[in-house]
């Protein structure tokens, strides 16, 4: 992708054609429903439902957990929203940095803005909802580390395979000359 962008930087139309050709060869559809920000919107109905459950459920009123006096009210010390921002940033950092994949500008921007935006939203949410998302994020951290390591291994293996293919090609070209 970077090669195409560099090669056809002066001709945007040709660059777009080459990108579409690459997508077709790789079997990727850039216009599919599962690309872009749609996958991030899928959990929103669950988030909204949980908000109303924690806000209105009689069972959570007055139910305390650790230092939280009531799971249906906000965190009195705002520790959970802060921990949510930190854990969310950690998850995204692990997925982008440890995997060894190159970052585009949108990914870099999302690394910082998404956790802050979610922290702002969750600042006003019931502590039970914050507790749910923080525990989910913390439980996901080891899984994300393993996925990132596997992604890095696969990327390195692909680079090694591409380099091995390139060596015989260069040898054949040098014999022709």
C-alpha positions in Angstrom: 0.0 0.0 0.0 2.8 2.4 0.9 4.6 1.5 -2.3 1.5 2.3 -4.4 1.1 5.6 -2.5 4.7 6.5 -3.0 4.8 5.4 -6.7 1.6 7.2 -7.7 1.8 10.2 -5.4 1.5 12.6 -8.3 -1.4 10.8 -10.0 -4.3 10.3 -7.5 -6.6 8.6 -10.1 -3.9 6.0 -11.0 -3.2 5.6 -7.3 -6.8 4.8 -6.6 -6.9 2.3 -9.5 -3.8 0.5 -8.2 -5.2 0.4 -4.7 -8.5 -1.1 -5.9 -6.4 -3.6 -8.0 -4.5 -4.5 -4.8 -7.7 -4.9 -2.8 -9.1 -7.2 -5.5 -5.9 -9.4 -5.5 -5.9 -9.6 -1.7 -9.6 -10.4 -1.5 -10.4 -7.3 0.5 -13.5 -5.2 0.1 -12.8 -1.7 1.4 -16.5 -0.9 1.2 -17.7 -3.9 3.2 -19.9 -3.3 6.3 -17.2 -4.6 8.6 -14.6 -2.0 7.7 -14.3 1.5 9.1 -16.0 2.4 12.3 -19.1 0.2 12.1 -17.5 -2.6 14.2 -17.0 0.0 17.0 -20.7 0.9 16.9 -21.9 -2.7 17.3 -21.5 -2.7 21.2 -23.5 0.5 21.5 -26.9 -1.1 22.0 -25.4 -3.2 24.8 -23.9 -0.1 26.3 -27.2 1.8 26.2 -29.1 -1.2 27.6 -26.6 -1.7 30.5 -26.8 2.0 31.3 -30.6 1.8 31.8 -30.3 -1.5 33.7 -27.8 -0.1 36.1 -29.6 3.2 36.4 -33.1 1.7 37.0 -32.7 -1.8 38.4 -34.0 -2.0 42.0 -31.4 -4.7 42.8 -28.5 -2.3 42.2 -29.9 0.5 44.3 -28.0 0.5 47.6 -25.9 -2.5 46.5 -22.3 -1.8 47.4 -19.1 -3.2 46.1 -15.6 -2.5 47.6 -15.5 1.3 48.1 -18.6 1.9 45.9 -21.6 2.7 48.2 -24.2 2.2 45.4 -23.7 0.6 42.0 -26.6 2.6 40.5 -24.8 5.9 41.2 -21.6 7.5 40.0 -18.3 6.5 41.4 -17.8 9.0 44.3 -14.0 9.2 43.8 -14.1 8.9 39.9 -11.5 6.1 40.1 -13.3 3.8 37.7 -13.7 6.2 34.8 -10.0 7.1 35.2 -9.1 3.3 35.3 -11.4 2.8 32.3 -9.4 5.4 30.3 -6.1 3.9 31.3 -7.2 0.3 30.5 -8.7 1.3 27.2 -5.5 3.1 26.2 -3.5 0.1 27.3 -5.6 -2.2 25.1 -5.3 0.0 22.1 -1.6 0.6 22.7 -0.9 -3.2 22.9 -2.9 -3.9 19.7 -1.1 -1.2 17.7 2.5 -1.2 19.1 3.2 -4.8 20.1 1.8 -6.3 16.9 4.5 -4.6 14.9 2.0 -3.3 12.3 2.5 0.1 10.9 0.1 2.8 12.1 -1.7 5.2 9.9 -2.6 8.7 11.1 -6.2 7.7 11.9 -5.1 4.9 14.1 -2.7 7.2 16.0 -5.5 9.7 16.5 -7.9 7.0 17.7 -5.3 5.8 20.2 -5.6 9.0 22.2 -9.1 10.3 21.4 -11.2 7.1 21.9 -10.1 6.5 25.5 -10.6 10.2 26.4 -14.0 10.3 24.8 -15.2 7.1 26.5 -13.8 8.4 29.8 -15.9 11.6 29.4 -19.0 9.5 28.7 -18.4 7.1 31.5 -17.7 10.0 34.0 -21.4 10.4 34.3 -22.4 6.7 34.1 -23.4 4.5 37.1 -20.5 2.9 38.8 -21.8 -0.6 38.1 -21.4 0.1 34.3 -18.0 1.5 34.9 -17.1 -1.6 36.9 -18.3 -3.9 34.2 -16.3 -2.2 31.4 -13.1 -1.8 33.6 -13.2 -5.5 34.5 -13.8 -6.4 30.9 -10.9 -4.3 29.7 -8.6 -5.7 32.4 -9.6 -9.3 31.6 -8.9 -8.5 27.9 -5.4 -7.3 28.4 -3.6 -10.7 28.5 -5.7 -11.9 25.5 -4.7 -8.8 23.5 -1.0 -9.3 24.4 -1.2 -12.9 23.0 -3.1 -11.7 19.9 -0.5 -9.0 19.3 2.4 -11.4 19.7 0.8 -13.8 17.2 0.2 -11.0 14.8 3.8 -10.0 15.0 5.0 -13.5 14.4 2.7 -13.8 11.4 4.0 -10.5 10.0 7.6 -11.5 10.4 6.9 -14.9 8.8 5.3 -13.2 5.9 8.2 -10.8 5.5 10.7 -13.7 5.6 8.6 -15.6 3.0 8.5 -12.5 0.7 12.3 -12.1 1.1 12.8 -15.7 0.2 10.7 -15.3 -2.9 12.6 -12.2 -3.9 16.0 -13.8 -3.7 15.4 -16.4 -6.5 13.8 -13.8 -8.6 16.9 -11.6 -8.4 19.1 -14.5 -9.1 17.1 -15.3 -12.3 17.2 -11.7 -13.4 21.0 -11.5 -12.9 21.5 -14.7 -15.0 19.5 -13.1 -17.9 21.8 -10.1 -18.0 
